Amino acid sequence: MLKELDDIENPTIRERIERGIVKPIIKAKKMFGMGLSEMIYCVKCKSHTETKDMNQTVSKNNRPMLKGICVQCGSKKCRFLGIEQKKKKKP
C-alpha cells in the first residue's frame, strides 16, 4: 500500500492529504506488529508461514517480540517488534 501511494506521479490535493494520513498508520502497524503479525518467517520452512499460540513477550534486552509455533512444521519462531523511540532528555 505504501508503494502504491508513492507511485502516484502527480497527486491531487486529496491524494496528498490521504497519503499524509494513511502512511503513518501503516508504518505504525508494521512497527508494532499489527499488520501481518500472524505471518512470521520460519527458518525451517524458509518462508513466511502462519503462527499458532502467538504471544507478545520481552527479550532479555527489553526488546518487544512475538513468539509462536509454525503451523506447517511445528518449530518455534519469533519476530522482534519495533522499539519505541527513546524519550528526549531534558537539558
Biopython code that builds the backbone (N, CA, C, O; Angstrom):
import numpy as np
from Bio.PDB.StructureBuilder import StructureBuilder

atoms = [
    (1, "MET", "N", (0.817, -1.195, 0.000)),
    (1, "MET", "CA", (0.000, 0.000, 0.000)),
    (1, "MET", "C", (0.862, 1.260, 0.000)),
    (1, "MET", "O", (0.527, 2.246, -0.657)),
    (2, "LEU", "N", (1.978, 1.227, 0.741)),
    (2, "LEU", "CA", (2.864, 2.391, 0.753)),
    (2, "LEU", "C", (3.446, 2.647, -0.623)),
    (2, "LEU", "O", (3.572, 3.794, -1.050)),
    (3, "LYS", "N", (3.800, 1.570, -1.316)),
    (3, "LYS", "CA", (4.378, 1.726, -2.645)),
    (3, "LYS", "C", (3.355, 2.326, -3.604)),
    (3, "LYS", "O", (3.695, 3.165, -4.439)),
    (4, "GLU", "N", (2.105, 1.895, -3.482)),
    (4, "GLU", "CA", (1.047, 2.445, -4.334)),
    (4, "GLU", "C", (0.873, 3.937, -4.092)),
    (4, "GLU", "O", (0.649, 4.700, -5.032)),
    (5, "LEU", "N", (0.975, 4.354, -2.831)),
    (5, "LEU", "CA", (0.851, 5.779, -2.525)),
    (5, "LEU", "C", (2.011, 6.571, -3.107)),
    (5, "LEU", "O", (1.822, 7.685, -3.594)),
    (6, "ASP", "N", (3.201, 6.004, -3.058)),
    (6, "ASP", "CA", (4.381, 6.706, -3.559)),
    (6, "ASP", "C", (4.459, 6.706, -5.086)),
    (6, "ASP", "O", (5.115, 7.572, -5.665)),
    (7, "ASP", "N", (3.799, 5.747, -5.748)),
    (7, "ASP", "CA", (3.880, 5.635, -7.205)),
    (7, "ASP", "C", (2.993, 6.635, -7.949)),
    (7, "ASP", "O", (3.108, 6.758, -9.169)),
    (8, "ILE", "N", (2.131, 7.335, -7.261)),
    (8, "ILE", "CA", (1.274, 8.328, -7.913)),
    (8, "ILE", "C", (2.157, 9.484, -8.368)),
    (8, "ILE", "O", (2.798, 10.144, -7.550)),
    (9, "GLU", "N", (2.188, 9.726, -9.689)),
    (9, "GLU", "CA", (3.112, 10.719, -10.236)),
    (9, "GLU", "C", (2.714, 12.149, -9.901)),
    (9, "GLU", "O", (3.517, 12.888, -9.332)),
    (10, "ASN", "N", (1.520, 12.548, -10.232)),
    (10, "ASN", "CA", (1.050, 13.910, -9.965)),
    (10, "ASN", "C", (-0.162, 13.838, -9.039)),
    (10, "ASN", "O", (-1.300, 13.913, -9.502)),
    (11, "PRO", "N", (0.072, 13.694, -7.744)),
    (11, "PRO", "CA", (-1.065, 13.518, -6.832)),
    (11, "PRO", "C", (-1.880, 14.800, -6.676)),
    (11, "PRO", "O", (-1.348, 15.910, -6.659)),
    (12, "THR", "N", (-3.174, 14.601, -6.564)),
    (12, "THR", "CA", (-4.060, 15.736, -6.305)),
    (12, "THR", "C", (-3.940, 16.120, -4.832)),
    (12, "THR", "O", (-3.270, 15.440, -4.055)),
    (13, "ILE", "N", (-4.586, 17.202, -4.466)),
    (13, "ILE", "CA", (-4.534, 17.643, -3.069)),
    (13, "ILE", "C", (-5.138, 16.578, -2.155)),
    (13, "ILE", "O", (-4.615, 16.308, -1.073)),
    (14, "ARG", "N", (-6.232, 15.984, -2.595)),
    (14, "ARG", "CA", (-6.875, 14.946, -1.792)),
    (14, "ARG", "C", (-5.948, 13.745, -1.608)),
    (14, "ARG", "O", (-5.854, 13.194, -0.511)),
    (15, "GLU", "N", (-5.266, 13.339, -2.679)),
    (15, "GLU", "CA", (-4.339, 12.212, -2.577)),
    (15, "GLU", "C", (-3.171, 12.537, -1.658)),
    (15, "GLU", "O", (-2.687, 11.659, -0.943)),
    (16, "ARG", "N", (-2.711, 13.785, -1.666)),
    (16, "ARG", "CA", (-1.639, 14.193, -0.757)),
    (16, "ARG", "C", (-2.099, 14.129, 0.695)),
    (16, "ARG", "O", (-1.352, 13.696, 1.572)),
    (17, "ILE", "N", (-3.334, 14.562, 0.943)),
    (17, "ILE", "CA", (-3.879, 14.508, 2.300)),
    (17, "ILE", "C", (-4.021, 13.061, 2.752)),
    (17, "ILE", "O", (-3.653, 12.717, 3.875)),
    (18, "GLU", "N", (-4.561, 12.207, 1.869)),
    (18, "GLU", "CA", (-4.716, 10.793, 2.205)),
    (18, "GLU", "C", (-3.361, 10.149, 2.476)),
    (18, "GLU", "O", (-3.224, 9.338, 3.392)),
    (19, "ARG", "N", (-2.371, 10.510, 1.684)),
    (19, "ARG", "CA", (-1.024, 9.978, 1.875)),
    (19, "ARG", "C", (-0.503, 10.377, 3.258)),
    (19, "ARG", "O", (0.104, 9.565, 3.957)),
    (20, "GLY", "N", (-0.741, 11.619, 3.644)),
    (20, "GLY", "CA", (-0.281, 12.106, 4.943)),
    (20, "GLY", "C", (-0.973, 11.431, 6.111)),
    (20, "GLY", "O", (-0.399, 11.314, 7.194)),
    (21, "ILE", "N", (-2.217, 10.982, 5.894)),
    (21, "ILE", "CA", (-2.963, 10.317, 6.960)),
    (21, "ILE", "C", (-2.680, 8.820, 6.989)),
    (21, "ILE", "O", (-2.463, 8.250, 8.058)),
    (22, "VAL", "N", (-2.682, 8.187, 5.833)),
    (22, "VAL", "CA", (-2.580, 6.737, 5.751)),
    (22, "VAL", "C", (-1.163, 6.228, 6.019)),
    (22, "VAL", "O", (-0.991, 5.201, 6.675)),
    (23, "LYS", "N", (-0.165, 6.923, 5.526)),
    (23, "LYS", "CA", (1.216, 6.458, 5.647)),
    (23, "LYS", "C", (1.652, 6.231, 7.098)),
    (23, "LYS", "O", (2.195, 5.169, 7.402)),
    (24, "PRO", "N", (1.433, 7.189, 8.002)),
    (24, "PRO", "CA", (1.841, 6.952, 9.390)),
    (24, "PRO", "C", (1.094, 5.797, 10.049)),
    (24, "PRO", "O", (1.653, 5.101, 10.896)),
    (25, "ILE", "N", (-0.163, 5.587, 9.666)),
    (25, "ILE", "CA", (-0.935, 4.488, 10.241)),
    (25, "ILE", "C", (-0.342, 3.152, 9.814)),
    (25, "ILE", "O", (-0.184, 2.250, 10.636)),
    (26, "ILE", "N", (-0.014, 3.022, 8.535)),
    (26, "ILE", "CA", (0.561, 1.775, 8.034)),
    (26, "ILE", "C", (1.919, 1.524, 8.678)),
    (26, "ILE", "O", (2.220, 0.394, 9.063)),
    (27, "LYS", "N", (2.741, 2.564, 8.798)),
    (27, "LYS", "CA", (4.054, 2.408, 9.423)),
    (27, "LYS", "C", (3.919, 1.994, 10.884)),
    (27, "LYS", "O", (4.696, 1.169, 11.365)),
    (28, "ALA", "N", (2.949, 2.553, 11.590)),
    (28, "ALA", "CA", (2.744, 2.200, 12.996)),
    (28, "ALA", "C", (2.309, 0.746, 13.127)),
    (28, "ALA", "O", (2.754, 0.039, 14.032)),
    (29, "LYS", "N", (1.439, 0.302, 12.224)),
    (29, "LYS", "CA", (1.000, -1.091, 12.270)),
    (29, "LYS", "C", (2.165, -2.039, 12.027)),
    (29, "LYS", "O", (2.273, -3.076, 12.682)),
    (30, "LYS", "N", (3.033, -1.687, 11.090)),
    (30, "LYS", "CA", (4.200, -2.524, 10.832)),
    (30, "LYS", "C", (5.141, -2.522, 12.028)),
    (30, "LYS", "O", (5.703, -3.555, 12.392)),
    (31, "MET", "N", (5.306, -1.352, 12.633)),
    (31, "MET", "CA", (6.242, -1.223, 13.746)),
    (31, "MET", "C", (5.791, -2.029, 14.958)),
    (31, "MET", "O", (6.614, -2.661, 15.620)),
    (32, "PHE", "N", (4.507, -2.015, 15.255)),
    (32, "PHE", "CA", (4.009, -2.685, 16.441)),
    (32, "PHE", "C", (3.415, -4.056, 16.139)),
    (32, "PHE", "O", (2.780, -4.655, 17.007)),
    (33, "GLY", "N", (3.610, -4.560, 14.927)),
    (33, "GLY", "CA", (3.209, -5.917, 14.609)),
    (33, "GLY", "C", (1.723, -6.141, 14.469)),
    (33, "GLY", "O", (1.261, -7.259, 14.701)),
    (34, "MET", "N", (0.958, -5.146, 14.106)),
    (34, "MET", "CA", (-0.484, -5.313, 13.984)),
    (34, "MET", "C", (-0.913, -5.677, 12.575)),
    (34, "MET", "O", (-1.999, -6.225, 12.385)),
    (35, "GLY", "N", (-0.091, -5.386, 11.592)),
    (35, "GLY", "CA", (-0.490, -5.608, 10.206)),
    (35, "GLY", "C", (-0.503, -7.073, 9.827)),
    (35, "GLY", "O", (-1.567, -7.690, 9.776)),
    (36, "LEU", "N", (0.630, -7.625, 9.568)),
    (36, "LEU", "CA", (0.762, -9.021, 9.174)),
    (36, "LEU", "C", (1.379, -9.827, 10.310)),
    (36, "LEU", "O", (2.303, -10.608, 10.086)),
    (37, "SER", "N", (0.879, -9.644, 11.519)),
    (37, "SER", "CA", (1.513, -10.242, 12.683)),
    (37, "SER", "C", (1.409, -11.766, 12.701)),
    (37, "SER", "O", (2.241, -12.421, 13.330)),
    (38, "GLU", "N", (0.417, -12.348, 12.032)),
    (38, "GLU", "CA", (0.284, -13.794, 12.034)),
    (38, "GLU", "C", (1.299, -14.459, 11.115)),
    (38, "GLU", "O", (1.550, -15.658, 11.234)),
    (39, "MET", "N", (1.881, -13.699, 10.206)),
    (39, "MET", "CA", (2.853, -14.252, 9.276)),
    (39, "MET", "C", (4.263, -13.917, 9.765)),
    (39, "MET", "O", (4.711, -12.776, 9.657)),
    (40, "ILE", "N", (4.948, -14.911, 10.298)),
    (40, "ILE", "CA", (6.317, -14.749, 10.777)),
    (40, "ILE", "C", (7.191, -15.693, 9.967)),
    (40, "ILE", "O", (6.766, -16.795, 9.619)),
    (41, "TYR", "N", (8.413, -15.262, 9.666)),
    (41, "TYR", "CA", (9.328, -16.072, 8.868)),
    (41, "TYR", "C", (9.758, -17.304, 9.655)),
    (41, "TYR", "O", (10.175, -17.198, 10.809)),
    (42, "CYS", "N", (9.656, -18.462, 9.033)),
    (42, "CYS", "CA", (10.095, -19.719, 9.636)),
    (42, "CYS", "C", (11.411, -20.126, 8.979)),
    (42, "CYS", "O", (11.489, -20.259, 7.758)),
    (43, "VAL", "N", (12.439, -20.321, 9.795)),
    (43, "VAL", "CA", (13.757, -20.672, 9.270)),
    (43, "VAL", "C", (13.741, -22.078, 8.678)),
    (43, "VAL", "O", (14.404, -22.337, 7.674)),
    (44, "LYS", "N", (13.000, -22.971, 9.285)),
    (44, "LYS", "CA", (12.955, -24.353, 8.815)),
    (44, "LYS", "C", (12.202, -24.472, 7.484)),
    (44, "LYS", "O", (12.640, -25.192, 6.587)),
    (45, "CYS", "N", (11.075, -23.771, 7.356)),
    (45, "CYS", "CA", (10.283, -23.797, 6.117)),
    (45, "CYS", "C", (10.840, -22.848, 5.056)),
    (45, "CYS", "O", (10.526, -22.990, 3.874)),
    (46, "LYS", "N", (11.655, -21.890, 5.464)),
    (46, "LYS", "CA", (12.250, -20.875, 4.585)),
    (46, "LYS", "C", (11.192, -20.031, 3.879)),
    (46, "LYS", "O", (11.334, -19.698, 2.703)),
    (47, "SER", "N", (10.131, -19.688, 4.610)),
    (47, "SER", "CA", (9.092, -18.810, 4.070)),
    (47, "SER", "C", (8.275, -18.233, 5.225)),
    (47, "SER", "O", (8.375, -18.694, 6.362)),
    (48, "HIS", "N", (7.468, -17.219, 4.915)),
    (48, "HIS", "CA", (6.568, -16.667, 5.916)),
    (48, "HIS", "C", (5.376, -17.608, 6.039)),
    (48, "HIS", "O", (4.690, -17.875, 5.052)),
    (49, "THR", "N", (5.130, -18.106, 7.232)),
    (49, "THR", "CA", (4.031, -19.030, 7.465)),
    (49, "THR", "C", (3.155, -18.502, 8.594)),
    (49, "THR", "O", (3.547, -17.596, 9.330)),
    (50, "GLU", "N", (1.970, -19.078, 8.720)),
    (50, "GLU", "CA", (1.070, -18.681, 9.795)),
    (50, "GLU", "C", (1.598, -19.206, 11.127)),
    (50, "GLU", "O", (2.363, -20.169, 11.179)),
    (51, "THR", "N", (1.170, -18.549, 12.191)),
    (51, "THR", "CA", (1.682, -18.864, 13.516)),
    (51, "THR", "C", (0.529, -19.177, 14.452)),
    (51, "THR", "O", (-0.493, -18.492, 14.438)),
    (52, "LYS", "N", (0.695, -20.216, 15.270)),
    (52, "LYS", "CA", (-0.313, -20.514, 16.287)),
    (52, "LYS", "C", (0.297, -20.291, 17.665)),
    (52, "LYS", "O", (1.518, -20.231, 17.809)),
    (53, "ASP", "N", (-0.546, -20.171, 18.660)),
    (53, "ASP", "CA", (-0.119, -19.913, 20.044)),
    (53, "ASP", "C", (0.808, -18.708, 20.129)),
    (53, "ASP", "O", (1.837, -18.756, 20.803)),
    (54, "MET", "N", (0.444, -17.632, 19.446)),
    (54, "MET", "CA", (1.299, -16.446, 19.404)),
    (54, "MET", "C", (1.065, -15.595, 20.647)),
    (54, "MET", "O", (-0.073, -15.351, 21.046)),
    (55, "ASN", "N", (2.168, -15.146, 21.252)),
    (55, "ASN", "CA", (2.068, -14.231, 22.383)),
    (55, "ASN", "C", (3.189, -13.210, 22.309)),
    (55, "ASN", "O", (4.243, -13.456, 21.723)),
    (56, "GLN", "N", (2.939, -12.061, 22.916)),
    (56, "GLN", "CA", (3.926, -10.984, 22.899)),
    (56, "GLN", "C", (4.708, -11.028, 24.199)),
    (56, "GLN", "O", (4.127, -11.034, 25.284)),
    (57, "THR", "N", (6.039, -11.058, 24.082)),
    (57, "THR", "CA", (6.914, -11.102, 25.243)),
    (57, "THR", "C", (8.001, -10.051, 25.098)),
    (57, "THR", "O", (8.030, -9.290, 24.130)),
    (58, "VAL", "N", (8.887, -10.026, 26.075)),
    (58, "VAL", "CA", (10.015, -9.102, 26.056)),
    (58, "VAL", "C", (11.285, -9.926, 26.165)),
    (58, "VAL", "O", (11.363, -10.843, 26.982)),
    (59, "SER", "N", (12.283, -9.609, 25.348)),
    (59, "SER", "CA", (13.545, -10.343, 25.367)),
    (59, "SER", "C", (14.392, -9.916, 26.564)),
    (59, "SER", "O", (14.003, -9.031, 27.325)),
    (60, "LYS", "N", (15.549, -10.551, 26.722)),
    (60, "LYS", "CA", (16.466, -10.210, 27.811)),
    (60, "LYS", "C", (16.947, -8.769, 27.700)),
    (60, "LYS", "O", (17.259, -8.131, 28.706)),
    (61, "ASN", "N", (17.006, -8.262, 26.475)),
    (61, "ASN", "CA", (17.461, -6.888, 26.234)),
    (61, "ASN", "C", (16.318, -5.883, 26.298)),
    (61, "ASN", "O", (16.483, -4.732, 25.894)),
    (62, "ASN", "N", (15.173, -6.303, 26.795)),
    (62, "ASN", "CA", (13.974, -5.459, 26.896)),
    (62, "ASN", "C", (13.454, -5.007, 25.537)),
    (62, "ASN", "O", (12.938, -3.897, 25.405)),
    (63, "ARG", "N", (13.589, -5.863, 24.530)),
    (63, "ARG", "CA", (13.018, -5.580, 23.211)),
    (63, "ARG", "C", (11.723, -6.367, 23.069)),
    (63, "ARG", "O", (11.692, -7.558, 23.381)),
    (64, "PRO", "N", (10.645, -5.723, 22.602)),
    (64, "PRO", "CA", (9.383, -6.446, 22.424)),
    (64, "PRO", "C", (9.481, -7.437, 21.264)),
    (64, "PRO", "O", (10.086, -7.144, 20.233)),
    (65, "MET", "N", (8.874, -8.618, 21.449)),
    (65, "MET", "CA", (8.928, -9.634, 20.405)),
    (65, "MET", "C", (7.673, -10.494, 20.444)),
    (65, "MET", "O", (7.004, -10.604, 21.471)),
    (66, "LEU", "N", (7.369, -11.104, 19.290)),
    (66, "LEU", "CA", (6.277, -12.057, 19.175)),
    (66, "LEU", "C", (6.867, -13.453, 19.112)),
    (66, "LEU", "O", (7.828, -13.689, 18.379)),
    (67, "LYS", "N", (6.302, -14.381, 19.872)),
    (67, "LYS", "CA", (6.740, -15.772, 19.838)),
    (67, "LYS", "C", (5.552, -16.639, 19.462)),
    (67, "LYS", "O", (4.408, -16.323, 19.788)),
    (68, "GLY", "N", (5.837, -17.736, 18.772)),
    (68, "GLY", "CA", (4.774, -18.639, 18.389)),
    (68, "GLY", "C", (5.327, -19.928, 17.822)),
    (68, "GLY", "O", (6.533, -20.173, 17.862)),
    (69, "ILE", "N", (4.429, -20.756, 17.290)),
    (69, "ILE", "CA", (4.790, -22.047, 16.720)),
    (69, "ILE", "C", (4.313, -22.087, 15.276)),
    (69, "ILE", "O", (3.193, -21.675, 14.974)),
    (70, "CYS", "N", (5.167, -22.585, 14.385)),
    (70, "CYS", "CA", (4.836, -22.682, 12.966)),
    (70, "CYS", "C", (3.723, -23.712, 12.770)),
    (70, "CYS", "O", (3.772, -24.800, 13.344)),
    (71, "VAL", "N", (2.731, -23.369, 11.966)),
    (71, "VAL", "CA", (1.608, -24.260, 11.709)),
    (71, "VAL", "C", (2.038, -25.447, 10.849)),
    (71, "VAL", "O", (1.522, -26.550, 11.023)),
    (72, "GLN", "N", (2.976, -25.236, 9.926)),
    (72, "GLN", "CA", (3.359, -26.284, 8.983)),
    (72, "GLN", "C", (4.327, -27.301, 9.574)),
    (72, "GLN", "O", (4.109, -28.506, 9.444)),
    (73, "CYS", "N", (5.405, -26.829, 10.230)),
    (73, "CYS", "CA", (6.433, -27.766, 10.695)),
    (73, "CYS", "C", (6.471, -27.925, 12.214)),
    (73, "CYS", "O", (7.085, -28.871, 12.708)),
    (74, "GLY", "N", (5.837, -27.034, 12.963)),
    (74, "GLY", "CA", (5.778, -27.159, 14.413)),
    (74, "GLY", "C", (6.983, -26.616, 15.165)),
    (74, "GLY", "O", (7.088, -26.812, 16.376)),
    (75, "SER", "N", (7.892, -25.942, 14.477)),
    (75, "SER", "CA", (9.068, -25.398, 15.160)),
    (75, "SER", "C", (8.742, -24.041, 15.779)),
    (75, "SER", "O", (7.796, -23.365, 15.374)),
    (76, "LYS", "N", (9.552, -23.657, 16.776)),
    (76, "LYS", "CA", (9.363, -22.361, 17.424)),
    (76, "LYS", "C", (9.898, -21.270, 16.514)),
    (76, "LYS", "O", (10.876, -21.472, 15.794)),
    (77, "LYS", "N", (9.250, -20.110, 16.550)),
    (77, "LYS", "CA", (9.744, -18.969, 15.787)),
    (77, "LYS", "C", (9.387, -17.689, 16.520)),
    (77, "LYS", "O", (8.464, -17.656, 17.334)),
    (78, "CYS", "N", (10.139, -16.628, 16.216)),
    (78, "CYS", "CA", (9.890, -15.352, 16.880)),
    (78, "CYS", "C", (10.166, -14.212, 15.914)),
    (78, "CYS", "O", (10.804, -14.379, 14.875)),
    (79, "ARG", "N", (9.659, -13.045, 16.299)),
    (79, "ARG", "CA", (9.830, -11.846, 15.481)),
    (79, "ARG", "C", (9.970, -10.663, 16.422)),
    (79, "ARG", "O", (9.151, -10.468, 17.321)),
    (80, "PHE", "N", (11.016, -9.875, 16.208)),
    (80, "PHE", "CA", (11.210, -8.680, 17.016)),
    (80, "PHE", "C", (10.323, -7.564, 16.490)),
    (80, "PHE", "O", (10.176, -7.390, 15.280)),
    (81, "LEU", "N", (9.743, -6.823, 17.396)),
    (81, "LEU", "CA", (8.906, -5.684, 17.042)),
    (81, "LEU", "C", (9.727, -4.416, 17.147)),
    (81, "LEU", "O", (10.832, -4.433, 17.689)),
    (82, "GLY", "N", (9.204, -3.331, 16.642)),
    (82, "GLY", "CA", (9.913, -2.061, 16.682)),
    (82, "GLY", "C", (10.081, -1.550, 18.101)),
    (82, "GLY", "O", (9.223, -1.757, 18.960)),
    (83, "ILE", "N", (11.194, -0.882, 18.331)),
    (83, "ILE", "CA", (11.464, -0.304, 19.640)),
    (83, "ILE", "C", (10.865, 1.089, 19.678)),
    (83, "ILE", "O", (10.982, 1.852, 18.720)),
    (84, "GLU", "N", (10.228, 1.413, 20.783)),
    (84, "GLU", "CA", (9.668, 2.753, 20.924)),
    (84, "GLU", "C", (10.804, 3.754, 20.984)),
    (84, "GLU", "O", (11.893, 3.450, 21.470)),
    (85, "GLN", "N", (10.541, 4.940, 20.488)),
    (85, "GLN", "CA", (11.580, 5.963, 20.482)),
    (85, "GLN", "C", (11.908, 6.362, 21.911)),
    (85, "GLN", "O", (11.026, 6.479, 22.762)),
    (86, "LYS", "N", (13.199, 6.570, 22.155)),
    (86, "LYS", "CA", (13.638, 6.949, 23.489)),
    (86, "LYS", "C", (13.153, 8.350, 23.808)),
    (86, "LYS", "O", (13.077, 9.218, 22.938)),
    (87, "LYS", "N", (12.831, 8.547, 25.062)),
    (87, "LYS", "CA", (12.368, 9.870, 25.483)),
    (87, "LYS", "C", (13.533, 10.845, 25.448)),
    (87, "LYS", "O", (14.664, 10.507, 25.797)),
    (88, "LYS", "N", (13.231, 12.047, 25.023)),
    (88, "LYS", "CA", (14.272, 13.071, 24.943)),
    (88, "LYS", "C", (14.674, 13.498, 26.350)),
    (88, "LYS", "O", (13.832, 13.695, 27.225)),
    (89, "LYS", "N", (15.972, 13.634, 26.541)),
    (89, "LYS", "CA", (16.479, 14.076, 27.835)),
    (89, "LYS", "C", (16.367, 15.585, 27.934)),
    (89, "LYS", "O", (16.645, 16.310, 26.979)),
    (90, "LYS", "N", (15.960, 16.040, 29.091)),
    (90, "LYS", "CA", (15.861, 17.483, 29.312)),
    (90, "LYS", "C", (17.233, 18.021, 29.691)),
    (90, "LYS", "O", (17.924, 17.410, 30.507)),
    (91, "PRO", "N", (17.646, 19.158, 29.114)),
    (91, "PRO", "CA", (18.974, 19.700, 29.434)),
    (91, "PRO", "C", (19.039, 20.289, 30.824)),
    (91, "PRO", "O", (20.089, 20.783, 31.237)),
]
sb = StructureBuilder()
sb.init_structure("model")
sb.init_model(0)
sb.init_chain("A")
sb.init_seg("    ")
for serial, (resi, resn, name, xyz) in enumerate(atoms, 1):
    if name == "N":
        sb.init_residue(resn, " ", resi, " ")
    sb.init_atom(name, np.array(xyz, "f"), 0.0, 1.0, " ", f" {name:<3s}", serial, name[0])
structure = sb.get_structure()
